Structures are given as C-alpha cells and as structure tokens.
Amino acid sequence: MNKGSVNKRPTIVDVATHAGVSTAAASKVLRNAYGVSSEMKAKVQASMQALGYRPLASARGMRGRTHTVAVVVADLHNEFSSLLVEGIRRECERQKYRLLVAPAGSGKNAQDRMVEDLIDRGMDGIVLISPLGTDSELETMARNIPVVVLGRHGASPDFDSVAADDFAGANLVVDHLVSLGHRQITYVNHTTEGTNDARLPEEVRVRGYVDAMIRHGLGDAIDIIQSQWSQEGGEQSGRLILSRAKRPTAVFAGCDVAAFGVLTTMWNAGIRVPEELSVAGFDNIFTTSLAPISITTIDQSGLDMGAAAGRLLLERIGGRTEAVSSVVRPTLVARKTTAAPMQSSNEFPPAHGATTVSTEM
C-alpha cells in the first residue's frame, strides 16, 4: 500500500469473492433471505468477519422509499397477464408510483432469481402473478419486502392475495355447455413441470370442471387433455381431438389463449364452430369480443384484479400489517362459439342445475 493511502471499505463484492460465492448469494445471506443453506451462510459470515465488512445503512434498508414497485410475470404472451399488469399500472400511476414489469420466464428458479434481483435493486414492493413455491417460501419473502400474490389461491398472515374464484368459473362454463345439450365436454388443462400446487389457477379450474361434470351426472364422460395454456398448446390439443374416432361436442379450454389455438386447428381443418364443435375459454381477453371471433368465456375482471393488487401493495408499503385476501366472483359471457350440438336434443336426458350468469353477443 502507498504511503498516505486510505484503506478501502470492503464491499459485498469483496465478501463474495473472498467466500468464493456469487454476489447474489452473499446478498442473500446479508438479508437473511430464503433459500440459503447453513453452509453458505457460515461461509459468507466468516468472510464478512475476516474482511471487517459492515453493510452501509442503505444496504440495511435504512434508505428512503424509491416509489418504485415491480410485478413479476411468467407469461407475457398471455393477454390476460397484460390486463393484470395494466390494472396494477393504473393504480400505481394514481398514487404516483413507478411500475417495473419483470418477465421471469418459466420455472421456480427463474422466478426466484428475478425476485432476488428486484430486492437488490431497491423495489419498495412486489406483486407476484401466479407464483410458484410453498407458502413458507412466499412468507419468508414477504418478511423481507411487501408482497401481494395475484392469481394464486389461499390466504396468509404475511402477504396479501387477490384471486378470481376459478372453481366457480369452471362450473359456470360446464353448466352453460350442459344447458345447451352437451354431454361430451373435453377440458384443456395446463401442466407446469415440477409442480402440481393445488393453489394455482390451473389446478383450481380443473377441479371445478370435474366437480361440475360429476354434479351433472357426467362423471364417466370426464375428459382432460394435459397441455399448455398457449396458442401452441391449444393447437396441439385440437389436433389430438381431431385424431380421435369419437370426438367431443364441446371443448372447454382453461384459458382464452388455448381456446384460440383450438379454434385455429378447427378452422384449418374445416370444422364448423359452433355447429360441429362448441369452444369456450376463460379470462375474457379483449380479442375474444371481436365480432369475427366472439368466443364464449369467463370474465374475471382482470383490470380490477390488477388494480386491487396494486392498491393492496401500496397499502402494505404505507404500513398496513394485517393481511387481506380478496376473491373476485367471475361471470359467464356467452358468445357465438357455443351452441347446441348437432344431434337432436331428444337424444340427451334433461340437464339439471345449469345456469348462465350473463350473456353478450
């Protein structure tokens, strides 16, 4: 060291280098974040002590607010995600907050890395859209930063949640199709590799479909295609249906994007909708209402859900500590892609318990 030079204060980067770990891992230990092994914690803490590291006040969360929040979303291709984000943005704009949209990609590891990056970048709070992970992991996260969970079911004392009643929404679609005379109703489900979390929307909706089919005495006709809620997943499901010797008379896709895929396959194959096959979706994204398409679907008020999540997050940042869990009641929007099957209605027993909440042509 040159004479008269000043010792450089060690940084978290120095600690990470000394410990032989990434800066993100060292930061996790500093914040006591979830997902840190005891071995990693001991290694980083030993390096902190050896280097005489002391976190700056700002690194200990003693800085002022940034007035910036983030929303973590896995699927930007799904127009319903855009509705949720827009609802959050409007509420943030109203309260003079900036919103950062963070696309996390698919999988829990990608989601967790994104959340850690957002915390490191000083977000005041985070909205998680249909996050993966256990309640314990989400609760640990919420103890480090205000969190609102959007789309995933279940309440927690540590974070707020906003979700639609996906079970009731699936019931409404099946009730509607049965009321038209359908008995062979196929459901297009979404499967996520590595998880079958019962609180995710896809798991709740498939249970709603099964419940409604059994309630209508159609338990033996339950038919679930495991696919992806995407254009490609819907198209593949449609091709599977066309390959069958006996086809259903109606398809209930668990989200509108998948319904578009099913419709694309049917239109390309010359199958008339709804004369030869009825198709229904879920989410009521804008394009479903366009006159040439006019898809029967479930409206769960995406903009309102997003706005509610944004409002709850800013309340949390403002100091509210009691947890709030909000559930949105869905409504059926009956349009032109569903109608009575071509067979004579006399071939089917009378439906029971079928209800239609609202219609739109």
VOBA-1610 file (N, C-alpha, C; in pm, whole numbers, padded with zeros to 5 digits, always signed):
BEGIN
Met+00085-00118+00000Met+00000+00000+00000Met+00089+00124+00000Asn+00057+00227-00083Asn+00133+00350-00087Asn+00111+00430+00039Lys+00216+00503+00079Lys+00208+00586+00199Lys+00098+00690+00182Gly+00019+00706+00282Gly-00087+00806+00278Gly-00216+00757+00216Ser-00220+00636+00162Ser-00343+00583+00105Ser-00441+00545+00214Val-00569+00543+00180Val-00675+00513+00275Val-00727+00372+00250Asn-00744+00296+00355Asn-00798+00162+00340Asn-00935+00167+00274Lys-00956+00086+00173Lys-01083+00080+00103Lys-01182-00003+00185Arg-01299+00053+00205Arg-01402-00019+00281Arg-01446-00141+00201Pro-01443-00260+00261Pro-01484-00380+00187Pro-01631-00372+00146Thr-01660-00423+00028Thr-01796-00424-00026Thr-01850-00567-00028Ile-01976-00578-00060Ile-02038-00710-00070Ile-01973-00791-00181Val-01920-00722-00283Val-01848-00791-00391Val-01719-00853-00336Asp-01650-00777-00249Asp-01529-00831-00187Asp-01560-00953-00102Val-01670-00947-00028Val-01711-01059+00056Val-01739-01181-00030Ala-01811-01161-00140Ala-01845-01273-00228Ala-01720-01338-00286Thr-01625-01251-00328Thr-01500-01303-00385Thr-01422-01382-00281His-01414-01328-00160His-01341-01394-00052His-01404-01529-00018Ala-01538-01534-00020Ala-01609-01658+00016Ala-01618-01756-00099Gly-01586-01707-00221Gly-01596-01795-00337Gly-01738-01822-00380Val-01827-01723-00360Val-01967-01738-00399Val-02005-01618-00486Ser-02126-01624-00542Ser-02172-01512-00624Ser-02213-01395-00535Thr-02216-01276-00594Thr-02259-01157-00521Thr-02403-01172-00475Ala-02487-01232-00561Ala-02628-01252-00525Ala-02641-01342-00403Ala-02555-01447-00396Ala-02561-01538-00281Ala-02518-01466-00154Ala-02413-01385-00163Ala-02368-01310-00046Ala-02475-01211-00001Ser-02544-01151-00099Ser-02651-01058-00066Ser-02765-01128+00005Lys-02794-01251-00039Lys-02899-01330+00027Lys-02867-01351+00175Val-02742-01384+00202Val-02702-01408+00341Val-02715-01280+00421Leu-02676-01168+00363Leu-02684-01039+00431Leu-02828-01006+00469Arg-02921-01040+00379Arg-03061-01006+00403Arg-03135-01116+00478Asn-03066-01227+00504Asn-03130-01342+00567Asn-03248-01389+00482Ala-03226-01392+00351Ala-03332-01430+00258Ala-03351-01581+00257Tyr-03465-01623+00198Tyr-03493-01766+00192Tyr-03404-01833+00089Gly-03390-01965+00099Gly-03314-02041+00001Gly-03164-02044+00028Val-03118-02004+00148Val-02976-02004+00181Val-02945-02123+00272Ser-02850-02205+00230Ser-02812-02321+00312Ser-02729-02276+00431Ser-02724-02358+00533Ser-02646-02325+00652Ser-02497-02317+00619Glu-02450-02402+00525Glu-02311-02399+00484Glu-02276-02267+00415Met-02365-02223+00324Met-02344-02097+00254Met-02342-01981+00354Lys-02436-01983+00449Lys-02445-01876+00548Lys-02317-01868+00630Ala-02267-01982+00675Ala-02146-01984+00756Ala-02026-01934+00677Lys-02016-01974+00551Lys-01903-01934+00467Lys-01901-01782+00445Val-02017-01725+00411Val-02024-01582+00386Val-02002-01501+00513Gln-02061-01547+00624Gln-02043-01474+00750Gln-01898-01477+00796Ala-01828-01587+00770Ala-01686-01594+00804Ala-01605-01493+00722Ser-01642-01477+00595Ser-01572-01380+00510Ser-01603-01237+00554Met-01726-01212+00594Met-01762-01079+00645Met-01676-01044+00766Gln-01661-01140+00854Gln-01582-01117+00975Gln-01434-01099+00941Ala-01382-01181+00852Ala-01241-01175+00815Ala-01206-01042+00749Leu-01297-00989+00669Leu-01273-00863+00598Leu-01314-00740+00677Gly-01383-00762+00789Gly-01433-00649+00866Gly-01545-00577+00793Tyr-01625-00655+00721Tyr-01733-00595+00642Tyr-01847-00546+00730Arg-01892-00426+00704Arg-02009-00370+00770Arg-02100-00312+00661Pro-02224-00358+00653Pro-02313-00306+00547Pro-02343-00159+00568Leu-02353-00088+00458Leu-02396+00052+00464Leu-02538+00060+00516Ala-02572+00173+00569Ala-02709+00192+00618Ala-02810+00166+00509Ser-02776+00208+00388Ser-02870+00189+00277Ser-02891+00042+00249Ala-02785-00038+00266Ala-02797-00181+00241Ala-02877-00251+00348Arg-02893-00187+00464Arg-02973-00245+00571Arg-03117-00198+00565Gly-03154-00135+00455Gly-03293-00094+00437Gly-03325+00035+00507Met-03221+00118+00539Met-03247+00242+00609Met-03261+00360+00514Arg-03257+00333+00385Arg-03279+00440+00288Arg-03428+00473+00281Gly-03459+00583+00214Gly-03599+00618+00193Gly-03658+00534+00082Arg-03786+00548+00061Arg-03852+00474-00045Arg-03808+00520-00183Thr-03810+00427-00276Thr-03779+00460-00414Thr-03904+00498-00492His-04022+00472-00435His-04151+00490-00504His-04153+00413-00636Thr-04093+00295-00631Thr-04093+00205-00746Thr-04129+00065-00697Val-04224+00003-00763Val-04263-00134-00731Val-04252-00218-00858Ala-04255-00348-00842Ala-04238-00438-00956Ala-04350-00542-00958Val-04380-00590-01078Val-04470-00703-01094Val-04393-00812-01168Val-04390-00931-01110Val-04319-01045-01169Val-04421-01130-01243Val-04401-01147-01373Val-04496-01220-01456Val-04421-01323-01539Ala-04475-01444-01544Ala-04408-01552-01617Ala-04443-01553-01765Asp-04564-01515-01800Asp-04612-01533-01938Asp-04664-01402-01994Leu-04580-01330-02065Leu-04622-01204-02127Leu-04699-01227-02256His-04696-01350-02307His-04772-01381-02429His-04921-01391-02401Asn-04956-01416-02278Asn-05098-01429-02241Asn-05155-01290-02220Glu-05252-01255-02301Glu-05311-01122-02295Glu-05373-01093-02159Phe-05414-01196-02086Phe-05473-01172-01954Phe-05368-01119-01858Ser-05243-01165-01871Ser-05136-01111-01788Ser-05121-00962-01812Ser-05138-00921-01938Ser-05129-00779-01970Ser-05242-00700-01904Leu-05361-00759-01896Leu-05471-00693-01827Leu-05438-00672-01680Leu-05383-00774-01616Leu-05346-00762-01475Leu-05241-00654-01456Val-05140-00654-01542Val-05033-00554-01531Val-05087-00415-01552Glu-05176-00399-01649Glu-05234-00266-01674Glu-05314-00218-01555Gly-05387-00307-01489Gly-05460-00268-01370Gly-05368-00222-01258Ile-05256-00293-01241Ile-05156-00252-01140Ile-05097-00117-01178Arg-05064-00100-01306Arg-05003+00026-01351Arg-05093+00146-01325Arg-05222+00130-01352Arg-05314+00241-01331Arg-05320+00282-01185Glu-05321+00183-01096Glu-05325+00216-00954Glu-05194+00282-00910Cys-05082+00233-00961Cys-04953+00294-00926Cys-04945+00437-00978Glu-04991+00457-01099Glu-04989+00592-01156Glu-05075+00687-01074Arg-05189+00637-01030Arg-05279+00720-00949Arg-05215+00763-00819Gln-05130+00677-00763Gln-05066+00708-00635Gln-04920+00751-00652Lys-04884+00790-00776Lys-04751+00847-00804Lys-04637+00748-00777Tyr-04660+00622-00811Tyr-04555+00520-00804Tyr-04519+00475-00945Arg-04394+00438-00964Arg-04350+00380-01091Arg-04359+00228-01083Leu-04394+00166-01196Leu-04408+00020-01201Leu-04305-00037-01296Leu-04231-00135-01247Leu-04136-00209-01329Leu-04195-00346-01359Val-04205-00383-01485Val-04255-00514-01526Val-04137-00607-01544Ala-04137-00716-01468Ala-04023-00808-01467Ala-04064-00944-01521Pro-04032-00974-01648Pro-04065-01107-01703Pro-03970-01212-01649Ala-04026-01310-01578Ala-03943-01409-01508Ala-03920-01535-01589Gly-03991-01552-01700Gly-03979-01679-01771Gly-04049-01789-01695Ser-04022-01913-01730Ser-04091-02025-01668Ser-04001-02094-01566Gly-04063-02150-01465Gly-03989-02226-01366Gly-03961-02147-01240Lys-03953-02220-01129Lys-03935-02156-01000Lys-03798-02091-00985Asn-03694-02153-01037Asn-03560-02096-01024Asn-03551-01959-01091Ala-03609-01949-01210Ala-03608-01820-01280Ala-03687-01716-01202Gln-03799-01756-01146Gln-03880-01665-01065Gln-03801-01616-00944Asp-03736-01707-00873Asp-03663-01670-00752Asp-03546-01577-00783Arg-03476-01603-00894Arg-03366-01515-00932Arg-03415-01374-00961Met-03529-01366-01028Met-03584-01235-01060Met-03623-01159-00934Val-03687-01228-00840Val-03727-01163-00715Val-03605-01112-00640Glu-03501-01193-00632Glu-03378-01151-00564Glu-03318-01028-00631Asp-03317-01025-00763Asp-03264-00909-00835Asp-03347-00783-00805Leu-03477-00798-00797Leu-03563-00683-00771Leu-03541-00629-00630Ile-03525-00720-00534Ile-03497-00676-00397Ile-03363-00603-00393Asp-03263-00658-00462Asp-03131-00595-00465Asp-03137-00456-00529Arg-03230-00435-00618Arg-03240-00307-00688Arg-03332-00208-00617Gly-03373-00243-00496Gly-03441-00146-00411Gly-03587-00125-00438Met-03659-00227-00488Met-03803-00211-00504Met-03869-00191-00367Asp-03972-00110-00364Asp-04047-00091-00239Asp-04143-00206-00212Gly-04182-00278-00315Gly-04274-00390-00300Gly-04284-00466-00430Ile-04342-00587-00424Ile-04351-00673-00542Ile-04488-00738-00549Val-04547-00741-00670Val-04665-00822-00698Val-04618-00945-00775Leu-04659-01062-00729Leu-04624-01188-00795Leu-04748-01247-00859Ile-04745-01267-00990Ile-04860-01323-01061Ile-04843-01474-01068Ser-04938-01546-01004Ser-04938-01693-01000Ser-04800-01750-00971Pro-04739-01712-00858Pro-04602-01756-00829Pro-04595-01904-00793Leu-04479-01962-00820Leu-04450-02098-00779Leu-04382-02094-00642Gly-04390-02204-00569Gly-04325-02210-00439Gly-04424-02240-00328Thr-04371-02277-00214Thr-04455-02311-00099Thr-04499-02186-00026Asp-04599-02201+00058Asp-04642-02089+00142Asp-04527-02038+00228Ser-04450-02131+00282Ser-04339-02093+00368Ser-04238-02007+00295Glu-04207-02042+00169Glu-04111-01964+00090Glu-04166-01825+00060Leu-04294-01818+00024Leu-04354-01687-00005Leu-04361-01601+00121Glu-04389-01664+00234Glu-04398-01589+00359Glu-04262-01537+00402Thr-04157-01615+00380Thr-04022-01568+00410Thr-03987-01449+00323Met-04023-01457+00196Met-04001-01346+00105Met-04075-01221+00153Ala-04199-01240+00197Ala-04282-01126+00239Ala-04231-01061+00367Arg-04149-01131+00442Arg-04090-01070+00562Arg-03974-00978+00527Asn-03924-00990+00403Asn-03815-00905+00357Asn-03862-00786+00275Ile-03981-00798+00215Ile-04032-00692+00129Ile-04183-00709+00119Pro-04260-00599+00114Pro-04406-00613+00097Pro-04439-00690-00030Val-04529-00787-00018Val-04563-00876-00130Val-04715-00889-00140Val-04765-00886-00265Val-04903-00924-00294Val-04899-01036-00397Val-04970-01143-00369Val-04977-01258-00459Val-05106-01247-00539Leu-05093-01249-00671Leu-05208-01228-00761Leu-05233-01355-00842Gly-05354-01410-00830Gly-05391-01528-00908Gly-05380-01657-00833Arg-05289-01668-00740Arg-05271-01790-00663Arg-05367-01788-00544His-05432-01900-00518His-05534-01906-00414His-05472-01930-00277Gly-05545-01890-00174Gly-05502-01915-00037Gly-05457-01789+00032Ala-05499-01775+00158Ala-05462-01659+00238Ala-05337-01688+00321Ser-05271-01582+00366Ser-05153-01594+00451Ser-05148-01474+00544Pro-05097-01490+00665Pro-05085-01375+00755Pro-04972-01281+00716Asp-04887-01323+00622Asp-04767-01244+00589Asp-04776-01169+00456Phe-04869-01206+00369Phe-04882-01133+00243Phe-05030-01125+00204Asp-05061-01029+00118Asp-05197-01013+00067Asp-05214-01096-00059Ser-05339-01127-00092Ser-05365-01206-00212Ser-05492-01159-00281Val-05491-01169-00413Val-05608-01138-00495Val-05623-01251-00597Ala-05740-01312-00604Ala-05763-01421-00699Ala-05908-01421-00743Ala-05932-01476-00860Ala-06069-01499-00904Ala-06115-01634-00850Asp-06245-01652-00842Asp-06300-01781-00800Asp-06297-01875-00921Asp-06180-01933-00945Asp-06161-02018-01063Asp-06248-02142-01061Phe-06275-02193-00943Phe-06361-02311-00929Phe-06502-02278-00977Ala-06556-02165-00931Ala-06690-02124-00972Ala-06693-02093-01121Gly-06586-02032-01174Gly-06582-02000-01316Gly-06588-02124-01403Ala-06514-02228-01366Ala-06518-02353-01441Ala-06656-02416-01432Asn-06718-02408-01316Asn-06855-02457-01300Asn-06949-02387-01398Leu-06933-02256-01412Leu-07023-02180-01500Leu-07012-02226-01645Val-06891-02253-01691Val-06873-02297-01830Val-06938-02432-01853Val-06915-02527-01764Val-06975-02660-01780Val-07127-02649-01771Asp-07176-02572-01676Asp-07321-02554-01664Asp-07380-02500-01795His-07313-02403-01854His-07359-02343-01979His-07362-02447-02091Leu-07256-02523-02106Leu-07249-02622-02214Leu-07353-02732-02194Val-07371-02776-02070Val-07472-02878-02043Val-07611-02824-02071Ser-07635-02699-02040Ser-07767-02640-02065Ser-07800-02636-02213Leu-07696-02634-02298Leu-07716-02635-02443Leu-07738-02776-02497Gly-07712-02878-02413Gly-07734-03016-02454Gly-07606-03097-02469His-07491-03041-02435His-07364-03114-02449His-07345-03212-02335Arg-07291-03329-02369Arg-07259-03430-02269Arg-07113-03475-02280Gln-07056-03462-02398Gln-06915-03496-02421Gln-06836-03365-02424Ile-06783-03327-02309Ile-06714-03198-02293Ile-06569-03225-02254Thr-06477-03189-02340Thr-06334-03207-02314Thr-06276-03081-02253Tyr-06188-03100-02155Tyr-06123-02987-02089Tyr-05975-02984-02124Val-05923-02868-02164Val-05781-02850-02194Val-05715-02787-02072Asn-05628-02865-02006Asn-05565-02822-01882Asn-05422-02772-01908His-05367-02701-01811His-05229-02654-01817His-05145-02730-01716Thr-05032-02782-01759Thr-04943-02853-01669Thr-04810-02778-01661Thr-04760-02762-01538Thr-04632-02695-01515Thr-04533-02797-01464Glu-04420-02809-01531Glu-04320-02909-01493Glu-04268-02882-01352Gly-04268-02986-01271Gly-04211-02976-01138Gly-04305-02926-01031Thr-04432-02902-01065Thr-04525-02855-00962Thr-04667-02900-00993Asn-04742-02928-00891Asn-04885-02950-00902Asn-04952-02878-00785Asp-04905-02756-00759Asp-04953-02675-00647Asp-05104-02658-00657Ala-05175-02708-00559Ala-05322-02707-00560Ala-05379-02567-00557Arg-05297-02465-00528Arg-05348-02329-00517Arg-05333-02248-00645Leu-05268-02305-00746Leu-05253-02234-00872Leu-05384-02238-00951Pro-05410-02135-01033Pro-05538-02129-01106Pro-05568-02253-01188Glu-05467-02310-01255Glu-05492-02426-01340Glu-05542-02546-01260Glu-05491-02561-01137Glu-05534-02673-01054Glu-05675-02652-01002Val-05710-02527-00972Val-05844-02498-00921Val-05948-02511-01032Arg-05913-02466-01152Arg-06009-02473-01263Arg-06039-02617-01303Val-05937-02702-01305Val-05964-02840-01344Val-06051-02908-01239Arg-06034-02872-01113Arg-06122-02929-01010Arg-06264-02878-01028Gly-06278-02753-01071Gly-06412-02701-01098Gly-06480-02773-01213Tyr-06404-02804-01318Tyr-06458-02880-01431Tyr-06505-03018-01386Val-06419-03089-01313Val-06453-03223-01267Val-06576-03219-01177Asp-06581-03123-01086Asp-06694-03110-00994Asp-06825-03091-01071Ala-06823-03002-01170Ala-06945-02974-01246Ala-06988-03094-01329Met-06893-03165-01388Met-06928-03283-01467Met-06993-03388-01378Ile-06938-03410-01261Ile-06997-03508-01168Ile-07135-03461-01122Arg-07147-03332-01095Arg-07276-03278-01049Arg-07385-03298-01153His-07348-03296-01279His-07446-03316-01386His-07460-03463-01425Gly-07402-03553-01347Gly-07413-03694-01377Gly-07327-03737-01493Leu-07220-03662-01522Leu-07135-03690-01638Leu-06995-03733-01595Gly-06985-03794-01480Gly-06854-03836-01431Gly-06782-03930-01526Asp-06857-04019-01592Asp-06795-04114-01684Asp-06746-04046-01812Ala-06792-03923-01838Ala-06754-03851-01961Ala-06641-03752-01938Ile-06586-03748-01816Ile-06475-03655-01788Ile-06358-03685-01881Asp-06309-03582-01949Asp-06202-03598-02048Asp-06109-03478-02037Ile-05989-03499-01985Ile-05895-03390-01961Ile-05771-03411-02048Ile-05739-03311-02129Ile-05616-03311-02208Ile-05512-03229-02133Gln-05401-03292-02097Gln-05293-03222-02030Gln-05207-03153-02137Ser-05204-03021-02132Ser-05137-02945-02236Ser-05074-02820-02175Gln-05064-02715-02256Gln-05014-02585-02210Gln-05115-02478-02248Trp-05131-02379-02161Trp-05221-02268-02192Trp-05146-02168-02280Ser-05134-02204-02406Ser-05067-02122-02506Ser-05133-02149-02640Gln-05100-02067-02740Gln-05152-02090-02874Gln-05110-02229-02924Glu-04983-02260-02903Glu-04932-02390-02950Glu-04999-02505-02875Gly-05016-02489-02742Gly-05082-02593-02664Gly-05225-02616-02708Gly-05296-02508-02740Gly-05433-02522-02788Gly-05439-02590-02923Glu-05346-02554-03013Glu-05344-02616-03145Glu-05314-02766-03134Gln-05220-02803-03049Gln-05188-02945-03030Gln-05307-03020-02972Ser-05377-02958-02878Ser-05496-03021-02820Ser-05602-03041-02927Gly-05618-02941-03014Gly-05714-02952-03122Gly-05682-03067-03217Arg-05553-03083-03249Arg-05514-03194-03337Arg-05539-03329-03271Leu-05516-03336-03138Leu-05544-03461-03067Leu-05693-03494-03075Ile-05776-03394-03058Ile-05921-03415-03064Ile-05962-03463-03203Leu-05904-03403-03309Leu-05939-03442-03445Leu-05894-03584-03477Ser-05792-03633-03407Ser-05741-03768-03436Ser-05827-03878-03374Arg-05918-03841-03289Arg-05999-03941-03219Arg-06112-03993-03307Ala-06143-04120-03287Ala-06255-04179-03361Ala-06386-04117-03316Lys-06399-04090-03186Lys-06518-04026-03133Lys-06476-03894-03071Arg-06527-03786-03128Arg-06488-03654-03081Arg-06590-03598-02983Pro-06547-03507-02896Pro-06644-03440-02809Pro-06730-03344-02890Thr-06838-03302-02832Thr-06921-03200-02898Thr-06885-03060-02849Ala-06806-03052-02741Ala-06766-02921-02687Ala-06628-02932-02625Val-06552-02823-02635Val-06419-02814-02573Val-06418-02691-02483Phe-06376-02712-02360Phe-06359-02604-02263Phe-06209-02589-02242Ala-06151-02482-02298Ala-06009-02454-02279Ala-05994-02368-02154Gly-05895-02403-02070Gly-05882-02337-01941Gly-05841-02192-01947Cys-05798-02143-02063Cys-05774-02000-02080Cys-05799-01964-02226Asp-05821-01835-02252Asp-05858-01791-02386Asp-05749-01817-02489Val-05623-01802-02450Val-05513-01825-02545Val-05518-01968-02599Ala-05542-02063-02510Ala-05553-02203-02554Ala-05678-02222-02639Ala-05786-02152-02607Ala-05908-02161-02687Ala-05883-02113-02830Phe-05803-02008-02845Phe-05767-01961-02978Phe-05691-02068-03054Gly-05603-02140-02986Gly-05531-02248-03051Gly-05623-02358-03099Val-05719-02397-03015Val-05817-02499-03054Val-05895-02451-03176Leu-05941-02327-03171Leu-06018-02273-03283Leu-05936-02271-03412Thr-05809-02235-03402Thr-05723-02231-03520Thr-05715-02367-03587Thr-05696-02471-03508Thr-05690-02607-03562Thr-05822-02646-03628Met-05932-02612-03562Met-06063-02649-03617Met-06091-02574-03747Trp-06063-02446-03749Trp-06086-02367-03871Trp-06000-02419-03986Asn-05873-02452-03957Asn-05785-02503-04063Asn-05831-02639-04115Ala-05899-02715-04029Ala-05947-02848-04069Ala-06087-02843-04130Gly-06144-02725-04137Gly-06278-02711-04195Gly-06390-02753-04101Ile-06360-02761-03971Ile-06463-02795-03873Ile-06541-02669-03839Arg-06671-02676-03851Arg-06756-02558-03826Arg-06778-02540-03675Val-06750-02418-03629Val-06773-02381-03489Val-06883-02274-03487Pro-06992-02294-03413Pro-07014-02400-03314Pro-07097-02518-03365Glu-07129-02521-03498Glu-07219-02624-03548Glu-07168-02765-03518Glu-07039-02789-03546Glu-06983-02922-03524Glu-06907-02934-03392Leu-06864-02824-03338Leu-06790-02825-03211Leu-06804-02689-03143Ser-06851-02692-03021Ser-06854-02569-02940Ser-06721-02553-02869Val-06677-02428-02854Val-06549-02399-02788Val-06569-02284-02690Ala-06521-02302-02568Ala-06528-02197-02467Ala-06390-02177-02405Gly-06364-02055-02361Gly-06236-02022-02298Gly-06255-01972-02156Phe-06155-01896-02109Phe-06158-01845-01972Phe-06062-01726-01967Asp-06111-01610-01924Asp-06032-01487-01900Asp-06095-01363-01961Asn-06169-01378-02072Asn-06233-01265-02139Asn-06132-01158-02180Ile-06025-01202-02249Ile-05931-01105-02303Ile-05999-01030-02418Phe-05944-00916-02455Phe-06012-00827-02549Phe-06045-00895-02681Thr-05952-00971-02736Thr-05973-01030-02869Thr-06088-01129-02872Thr-06129-01183-02759Thr-06243-01276-02760Thr-06372-01204-02797Ser-06377-01072-02778Ser-06501-00997-02805Ser-06511-00948-02948Leu-06404-00963-03028Leu-06408-00916-03166Leu-06513-00996-03244Ala-06593-00926-03323Ala-06710-00985-03388Ala-06680-01111-03470Pro-06571-01116-03550Pro-06547-01238-03629Pro-06508-01358-03542Ile-06471-01336-03418Ile-06426-01444-03330Ile-06533-01477-03227Ser-06563-01382-03139Ser-06676-01390-03046Ser-06677-01520-02964Ile-06575-01537-02879Ile-06560-01660-02801Ile-06638-01652-02670Thr-06710-01758-02640Thr-06772-01773-02508Thr-06660-01792-02405Thr-06668-01718-02294Thr-06558-01721-02200Thr-06605-01679-02061Ile-06511-01675-01968Ile-06538-01630-01831Ile-06469-01497-01808Asp-06546-01400-01761Asp-06489-01269-01728Asp-06455-01268-01579Gln-06326-01247-01548Gln-06285-01237-01408Gln-06225-01100-01377Ser-06261-01001-01460Ser-06226-00860-01432Ser-06077-00843-01408Gly-05996-00872-01511Gly-05851-00864-01499Gly-05802-00726-01458Leu-05858-00622-01517Leu-05816-00486-01480Leu-05845-00458-01333Asp-05963-00498-01287Asp-05999-00476-01147Asp-05911-00558-01054Met-05880-00681-01093Met-05791-00764-01011Met-05653-00700-00997Gly-05601-00650-01110Gly-05471-00585-01107Gly-05472-00459-01021Ala-05578-00380-01037Ala-05589-00256-00958Ala-05597-00287-00810Ala-05671-00393-00774Ala-05683-00432-00633Ala-05547-00474-00578Ala-05470-00550-00659Ala-05337-00593-00615Ala-05246-00473-00595Gly-05250-00378-00688Gly-05168-00258-00675Gly-05205-00178-00552Arg-05333-00165-00527Arg-05379-00088-00410Arg-05334-00155-00280Leu-05348-00287-00272Leu-05307-00359-00152Leu-05157-00347-00130Leu-05078-00354-00237Leu-04934-00344-00222Leu-04894-00207-00168Leu-04953-00102-00221Leu-04917+00033-00175Leu-04964+00056-00032Glu-05074-00008+00007Glu-05116-00001+00147Glu-05015-00070+00237Arg-04963-00184+00192Arg-04861-00256+00268Arg-04736-00169+00285Ile-04695-00109+00176Ile-04578-00021+00180Ile-04604+00096+00276Gly-04729+00141+00280Gly-04765+00251+00367Gly-04774+00217+00514Gly-04764+00087+00547Gly-04759+00050+00688Gly-04865-00047+00735Arg-04964-00080+00651Arg-05064-00177+00695Arg-04998-00312+00716Thr-05031-00378+00826Thr-04970-00507+00858Thr-05068-00624+00854Glu-05196-00600+00873Glu-05292-00710+00870Glu-05311-00758+00726Ala-05322-00889+00711Ala-05331-00947+00577Ala-05472-00932+00521Val-05480-00915+00389Val-05607-00905+00318Val-05608-01009+00206Ser-05716-01085+00195Ser-05733-01184+00088Ser-05863-01153+00015Ser-05853-01121-00114Ser-05969-01079-00194Ser-05998-01182-00302Val-06124-01220-00317Val-06166-01316-00420Val-06269-01249-00511Val-06244-01252-00642Val-06331-01190-00741Val-06429-01295-00795Arg-06556-01260-00799Arg-06658-01351-00850Arg-06665-01342-01002Pro-06644-01452-01074Pro-06647-01449-01220Pro-06789-01453-01276Thr-06802-01414-01402Thr-06931-01423-01472Thr-06910-01487-01609Leu-07011-01554-01657Leu-07006-01616-01789Leu-07045-01514-01895Val-06969-01510-02002Val-07000-01426-02118Val-07025-01521-02235Ala-07152-01546-02266Ala-07188-01641-02373Ala-07189-01569-02507Arg-07106-01621-02601Arg-07099-01559-02733Arg-07126-01663-02842Lys-07063-01648-02958Lys-07104-01725-03076Lys-07032-01858-03094Thr-06934-01891-03011Thr-06862-02017-03031Thr-06925-02135-02958Thr-07036-02111-02890Thr-07106-02221-02825Thr-07252-02222-02868Ala-07303-02343-02893Ala-07442-02361-02932Ala-07479-02505-02905Ala-07605-02539-02927Ala-07650-02677-02907Ala-07578-02769-03005Pro-07547-02893-02964Pro-07482-02988-03054Pro-07575-03024-03170Met-07517-03075-03277Met-07594-03103-03397Met-07695-03214-03377Gln-07667-03308-03282Gln-07760-03417-03259Gln-07891-03362-03205Ser-07995-03438-03226Ser-08125-03399-03171Ser-08119-03393-03020Ser-08177-03288-02963Ser-08175-03273-02817Ser-08252-03386-02748Asn-08337-03458-02826Asn-08413-03569-02767Asn-08323-03686-02730Glu-08201-03687-02784Glu-08110-03797-02755Glu-08047-03784-02616Phe-08063-03669-02555Phe-07997-03644-02428Phe-08099-03629-02317Pro-08065-03675-02196Pro-08154-03652-02082Pro-08154-03504-02046Pro-08259-03454-01984Pro-08264-03313-01949Pro-08153-03277-01852Ala-08091-03158-01874Ala-07984-03111-01786Ala-08045-03058-01658His-07965-03060-01552His-08012-03005-01427His-07903-02918-01366Gly-07946-02812-01300Gly-07853-02725-01230Gly-07777-02631-01320Ala-07812-02620-01450Ala-07736-02535-01541Ala-07780-02390-01525Thr-07683-02301-01519Thr-07712-02158-01503Thr-07621-02077-01593Thr-07671-01965-01639Thr-07594-01869-01716Thr-07602-01736-01644Val-07489-01681-01606Val-07490-01558-01526Val-07513-01435-01611Ser-07442-01424-01725Ser-07462-01309-01812Ser-07430-01352-01953Thr-07482-01283-02052Thr-07456-01315-02191Thr-07418-01188-02264Glu-07343-01209-02374Glu-07302-01098-02458Glu-07289-01149-02599Met-07352-01085-02690Met-07346-01126-02829Met-07268-01023-02910
//
